Amino acid sequence: MPDIAQTLAERGARYGVFADHAVIAQGVKEVMWAAPGWERLQPDQKQALEVIGDKVARILNGDPDYHDNWHDIVGYAKLVADRLA
């Protein structure tokens, strides 16, 4: 198992500087939380949007061609869509 320093180095290479990612992610979340429709959402809808926002921040701050981030966005949206079907 890799040590934490190795894991953090790998993640930094993929997603960029964590502090920069955090600024983007928190900004996205603040916009969502301030939207008038936020309070109408169910917990799974809120969580999916927050995680999707985090994935968007990773894409913007890091490697935009990393398939896993895009795949995860589809997955979180599908979890909510399947419940609504």
PyMOL commands that place a pseudoatom at each C-alpha (Angstrom):
pseudoatom trace, name=CA, resn=MET, resi=1, chain=A, elem=C, hetatm=0, pos=[0.000, 0.000, 0.000]
pseudoatom trace, name=CA, resn=PRO, resi=2, chain=A, elem=C, hetatm=0, pos=[1.410, 3.418, -0.914]
pseudoatom trace, name=CA, resn=ASP, resi=3, chain=A, elem=C, hetatm=0, pos=[2.202, 5.847, 1.859]
pseudoatom trace, name=CA, resn=ILE, resi=4, chain=A, elem=C, hetatm=0, pos=[0.175, 9.047, 2.193]
pseudoatom trace, name=CA, resn=ALA, resi=5, chain=A, elem=C, hetatm=0, pos=[2.902, 11.233, 0.672]
pseudoatom trace, name=CA, resn=GLN, resi=6, chain=A, elem=C, hetatm=0, pos=[2.872, 9.125, -2.491]
pseudoatom trace, name=CA, resn=THR, resi=7, chain=A, elem=C, hetatm=0, pos=[-0.937, 9.187, -2.653]
pseudoatom trace, name=CA, resn=LEU, resi=8, chain=A, elem=C, hetatm=0, pos=[-1.026, 12.972, -2.219]
pseudoatom trace, name=CA, resn=ALA, resi=9, chain=A, elem=C, hetatm=0, pos=[1.636, 13.448, -4.899]
pseudoatom trace, name=CA, resn=GLU, resi=10, chain=A, elem=C, hetatm=0, pos=[-0.356, 11.298, -7.325]
pseudoatom trace, name=CA, resn=ARG, resi=11, chain=A, elem=C, hetatm=0, pos=[-3.603, 13.152, -6.565]
pseudoatom trace, name=CA, resn=GLY, resi=12, chain=A, elem=C, hetatm=0, pos=[-1.890, 16.520, -6.904]
pseudoatom trace, name=CA, resn=ALA, resi=13, chain=A, elem=C, hetatm=0, pos=[-0.537, 15.551, -10.305]
pseudoatom trace, name=CA, resn=ARG, resi=14, chain=A, elem=C, hetatm=0, pos=[-4.032, 14.516, -11.421]
pseudoatom trace, name=CA, resn=TYR, resi=15, chain=A, elem=C, hetatm=0, pos=[-6.244, 17.141, -9.750]
pseudoatom trace, name=CA, resn=GLY, resi=16, chain=A, elem=C, hetatm=0, pos=[-3.946, 20.123, -9.162]
pseudoatom trace, name=CA, resn=VAL, resi=17, chain=A, elem=C, hetatm=0, pos=[-3.200, 21.954, -5.928]
pseudoatom trace, name=CA, resn=PHE, resi=18, chain=A, elem=C, hetatm=0, pos=[-5.847, 21.051, -3.342]
pseudoatom trace, name=CA, resn=ALA, resi=19, chain=A, elem=C, hetatm=0, pos=[-6.193, 24.598, -2.014]
pseudoatom trace, name=CA, resn=ASP, resi=20, chain=A, elem=C, hetatm=0, pos=[-6.946, 25.843, -5.547]
pseudoatom trace, name=CA, resn=HIS, resi=21, chain=A, elem=C, hetatm=0, pos=[-9.454, 23.041, -6.065]
pseudoatom trace, name=CA, resn=ALA, resi=22, chain=A, elem=C, hetatm=0, pos=[-11.122, 23.950, -2.776]
pseudoatom trace, name=CA, resn=VAL, resi=23, chain=A, elem=C, hetatm=0, pos=[-11.648, 27.563, -3.868]
pseudoatom trace, name=CA, resn=ILE, resi=24, chain=A, elem=C, hetatm=0, pos=[-13.380, 26.426, -7.053]
pseudoatom trace, name=CA, resn=ALA, resi=25, chain=A, elem=C, hetatm=0, pos=[-15.441, 23.711, -5.331]
pseudoatom trace, name=CA, resn=GLN, resi=26, chain=A, elem=C, hetatm=0, pos=[-16.615, 25.985, -2.532]
pseudoatom trace, name=CA, resn=GLY, resi=27, chain=A, elem=C, hetatm=0, pos=[-17.552, 28.666, -5.053]
pseudoatom trace, name=CA, resn=VAL, resi=28, chain=A, elem=C, hetatm=0, pos=[-19.652, 26.195, -7.035]
pseudoatom trace, name=CA, resn=LYS, resi=29, chain=A, elem=C, hetatm=0, pos=[-21.338, 24.978, -3.854]
pseudoatom trace, name=CA, resn=GLU, resi=30, chain=A, elem=C, hetatm=0, pos=[-22.040, 28.511, -2.622]
pseudoatom trace, name=CA, resn=VAL, resi=31, chain=A, elem=C, hetatm=0, pos=[-23.836, 29.284, -5.886]
pseudoatom trace, name=CA, resn=MET, resi=32, chain=A, elem=C, hetatm=0, pos=[-25.921, 26.112, -5.556]
pseudoatom trace, name=CA, resn=TRP, resi=33, chain=A, elem=C, hetatm=0, pos=[-26.764, 26.734, -1.892]
pseudoatom trace, name=CA, resn=ALA, resi=34, chain=A, elem=C, hetatm=0, pos=[-27.897, 30.294, -2.698]
pseudoatom trace, name=CA, resn=ALA, resi=35, chain=A, elem=C, hetatm=0, pos=[-30.221, 29.210, -5.514]
pseudoatom trace, name=CA, resn=PRO, resi=36, chain=A, elem=C, hetatm=0, pos=[-33.914, 29.540, -4.655]
pseudoatom trace, name=CA, resn=GLY, resi=37, chain=A, elem=C, hetatm=0, pos=[-34.596, 25.919, -5.579]
pseudoatom trace, name=CA, resn=TRP, resi=38, chain=A, elem=C, hetatm=0, pos=[-31.958, 24.429, -3.270]
pseudoatom trace, name=CA, resn=GLU, resi=39, chain=A, elem=C, hetatm=0, pos=[-34.340, 23.990, -0.341]
pseudoatom trace, name=CA, resn=ARG, resi=40, chain=A, elem=C, hetatm=0, pos=[-36.822, 22.084, -2.517]
pseudoatom trace, name=CA, resn=LEU, resi=41, chain=A, elem=C, hetatm=0, pos=[-34.297, 19.339, -3.247]
pseudoatom trace, name=CA, resn=GLN, resi=42, chain=A, elem=C, hetatm=0, pos=[-34.259, 15.962, -1.559]
pseudoatom trace, name=CA, resn=PRO, resi=43, chain=A, elem=C, hetatm=0, pos=[-31.074, 14.946, 0.310]
pseudoatom trace, name=CA, resn=ASP, resi=44, chain=A, elem=C, hetatm=0, pos=[-29.894, 12.649, -2.497]
pseudoatom trace, name=CA, resn=GLN, resi=45, chain=A, elem=C, hetatm=0, pos=[-30.360, 15.457, -5.044]
pseudoatom trace, name=CA, resn=LYS, resi=46, chain=A, elem=C, hetatm=0, pos=[-28.364, 17.885, -2.888]
pseudoatom trace, name=CA, resn=GLN, resi=47, chain=A, elem=C, hetatm=0, pos=[-25.597, 15.360, -2.326]
pseudoatom trace, name=CA, resn=ALA, resi=48, chain=A, elem=C, hetatm=0, pos=[-25.394, 14.425, -5.996]
pseudoatom trace, name=CA, resn=LEU, resi=49, chain=A, elem=C, hetatm=0, pos=[-25.116, 18.077, -7.002]
pseudoatom trace, name=CA, resn=GLU, resi=50, chain=A, elem=C, hetatm=0, pos=[-22.464, 18.755, -4.374]
pseudoatom trace, name=CA, resn=VAL, resi=51, chain=A, elem=C, hetatm=0, pos=[-20.367, 15.787, -5.502]
pseudoatom trace, name=CA, resn=ILE, resi=52, chain=A, elem=C, hetatm=0, pos=[-20.861, 16.750, -9.151]
pseudoatom trace, name=CA, resn=GLY, resi=53, chain=A, elem=C, hetatm=0, pos=[-19.702, 20.263, -8.253]
pseudoatom trace, name=CA, resn=ASP, resi=54, chain=A, elem=C, hetatm=0, pos=[-16.591, 18.771, -6.676]
pseudoatom trace, name=CA, resn=LYS, resi=55, chain=A, elem=C, hetatm=0, pos=[-15.926, 16.740, -9.826]
pseudoatom trace, name=CA, resn=VAL, resi=56, chain=A, elem=C, hetatm=0, pos=[-16.357, 19.894, -11.930]
pseudoatom trace, name=CA, resn=ALA, resi=57, chain=A, elem=C, hetatm=0, pos=[-13.802, 21.638, -9.720]
pseudoatom trace, name=CA, resn=ARG, resi=58, chain=A, elem=C, hetatm=0, pos=[-11.387, 18.743, -10.222]
pseudoatom trace, name=CA, resn=ILE, resi=59, chain=A, elem=C, hetatm=0, pos=[-11.840, 19.007, -13.984]
pseudoatom trace, name=CA, resn=LEU, resi=60, chain=A, elem=C, hetatm=0, pos=[-11.276, 22.767, -13.972]
pseudoatom trace, name=CA, resn=ASN, resi=61, chain=A, elem=C, hetatm=0, pos=[-8.279, 22.617, -11.639]
pseudoatom trace, name=CA, resn=GLY, resi=62, chain=A, elem=C, hetatm=0, pos=[-6.629, 19.461, -12.931]
pseudoatom trace, name=CA, resn=ASP, resi=63, chain=A, elem=C, hetatm=0, pos=[-6.664, 17.110, -15.898]
pseudoatom trace, name=CA, resn=PRO, resi=64, chain=A, elem=C, hetatm=0, pos=[-9.795, 17.771, -17.994]
pseudoatom trace, name=CA, resn=ASP, resi=65, chain=A, elem=C, hetatm=0, pos=[-9.172, 14.605, -20.001]
pseudoatom trace, name=CA, resn=TYR, resi=66, chain=A, elem=C, hetatm=0, pos=[-9.305, 12.246, -17.013]
pseudoatom trace, name=CA, resn=HIS, resi=67, chain=A, elem=C, hetatm=0, pos=[-12.239, 9.992, -17.879]
pseudoatom trace, name=CA, resn=ASP, resi=68, chain=A, elem=C, hetatm=0, pos=[-13.062, 9.000, -14.308]
pseudoatom trace, name=CA, resn=ASN, resi=69, chain=A, elem=C, hetatm=0, pos=[-14.293, 12.475, -13.330]
pseudoatom trace, name=CA, resn=TRP, resi=70, chain=A, elem=C, hetatm=0, pos=[-16.719, 12.607, -16.259]
pseudoatom trace, name=CA, resn=HIS, resi=71, chain=A, elem=C, hetatm=0, pos=[-17.831, 9.040, -15.590]
pseudoatom trace, name=CA, resn=ASP, resi=72, chain=A, elem=C, hetatm=0, pos=[-18.499, 9.867, -11.924]
pseudoatom trace, name=CA, resn=ILE, resi=73, chain=A, elem=C, hetatm=0, pos=[-20.639, 12.872, -12.892]
pseudoatom trace, name=CA, resn=VAL, resi=74, chain=A, elem=C, hetatm=0, pos=[-22.815, 10.612, -15.036]
pseudoatom trace, name=CA, resn=GLY, resi=75, chain=A, elem=C, hetatm=0, pos=[-23.038, 8.084, -12.216]
pseudoatom trace, name=CA, resn=TYR, resi=76, chain=A, elem=C, hetatm=0, pos=[-24.197, 10.535, -9.563]
pseudoatom trace, name=CA, resn=ALA, resi=77, chain=A, elem=C, hetatm=0, pos=[-26.782, 12.018, -11.915]
pseudoatom trace, name=CA, resn=LYS, resi=78, chain=A, elem=C, hetatm=0, pos=[-28.004, 8.511, -12.765]
pseudoatom trace, name=CA, resn=LEU, resi=79, chain=A, elem=C, hetatm=0, pos=[-28.503, 7.619, -9.104]
pseudoatom trace, name=CA, resn=VAL, resi=80, chain=A, elem=C, hetatm=0, pos=[-30.990, 10.468, -8.744]
pseudoatom trace, name=CA, resn=ALA, resi=81, chain=A, elem=C, hetatm=0, pos=[-32.556, 9.921, -12.166]
pseudoatom trace, name=CA, resn=ASP, resi=82, chain=A, elem=C, hetatm=0, pos=[-33.143, 6.240, -11.407]
pseudoatom trace, name=CA, resn=ARG, resi=83, chain=A, elem=C, hetatm=0, pos=[-34.913, 7.102, -8.167]
pseudoatom trace, name=CA, resn=LEU, resi=84, chain=A, elem=C, hetatm=0, pos=[-37.137, 9.574, -10.005]
pseudoatom trace, name=CA, resn=ALA, resi=85, chain=A, elem=C, hetatm=0, pos=[-38.039, 7.157, -12.799]
for i in range(1, 85): cmd.bond("trace and resi %d" % i, "trace and resi %d" % (i + 1))
show_as sticks, trace
zoom trace
